[in-house]
């Protein structure tokens, strides 16, 4: 039997990461996990951040050690195990990162990702739109420092630097980027990775609280209504429709730019 392939895609919110999951649905014999560490970090009994308005300890079985144990299971009937999660969710919890996985990092320009996140969070927590409270919805490193630290840790512990993909490259040149990704991680590229419809082609292992967020707050609306990478996130500028970017968003984007640029400089380039 050929060796099983295991990959974790570490990312930030609002970075076309759900579209990446849609692409991976086309891989035969795949086990898909969506944000188990986010659930532990926001909704589990060891949560370290607010549950975004969906109740506390909504997912009591999602401890950090429990997630690691789940991801280290055999999955003997699968050829590929793929996990999508946020880098900040394991900050300070590196000992719970599962063994046996290759790692990849997905980033997006922080002004664009933070503007989108601000808009989404403001729908469910209107007080955030006042500005000063927006920081409560962010980790201390504003996502990007946590990703940089994670990349350094993974390189040190595995001997391999994670490949970095920028969302703009993925959206603009999906075939090129997905081919590079597949070559790096031992997968076979197929054109079916580039298009999809409303029906999921593989089952998602995703906690009930995240399905609830999707159903009530449309976190994945764009991706589920899309047919490919080009329609998953807006191509327009961050101040679409002429709306002024909130000061708090601009401030946090500026704060995170250095760490984003560090990862951006390492990104793979479409060919």
Secondary structure as GFF3:
##gff-version 3
##sequence-region A 1 271
A	DSSP	beta_strand	5	11	.	.	.	ID=ss1
A	DSSP	alpha_helix	17	24	.	.	.	ID=ss2
A	DSSP	beta_strand	30	34	.	.	.	ID=ss3
A	DSSP	alpha_helix	36	42	.	.	.	ID=ss4
A	DSSP	alpha_helix	64	71	.	.	.	ID=ss5
A	DSSP	beta_strand	80	86	.	.	.	ID=ss6
A	DSSP	three_ten_helix	87	90	.	.	.	ID=ss7
A	DSSP	three_ten_helix	94	96	.	.	.	ID=ss8
A	DSSP	beta_strand	102	107	.	.	.	ID=ss9
A	DSSP	alpha_helix	110	124	.	.	.	ID=ss10
A	DSSP	three_ten_helix	126	130	.	.	.	ID=ss11
A	DSSP	three_ten_helix	132	137	.	.	.	ID=ss12
A	DSSP	alpha_helix	144	158	.	.	.	ID=ss13
A	DSSP	beta_strand	163	166	.	.	.	ID=ss14
A	DSSP	alpha_helix	167	172	.	.	.	ID=ss15
A	DSSP	alpha_helix	174	185	.	.	.	ID=ss16
A	DSSP	three_ten_helix	191	193	.	.	.	ID=ss17
A	DSSP	beta_strand	204	205	.	.	.	ID=ss18
A	DSSP	alpha_helix	208	217	.	.	.	ID=ss19
A	DSSP	alpha_helix	221	224	.	.	.	ID=ss20
A	DSSP	three_ten_helix	229	231	.	.	.	ID=ss21
A	DSSP	three_ten_helix	240	242	.	.	.	ID=ss22
A	DSSP	alpha_helix	247	264	.	.	.	ID=ss23
###
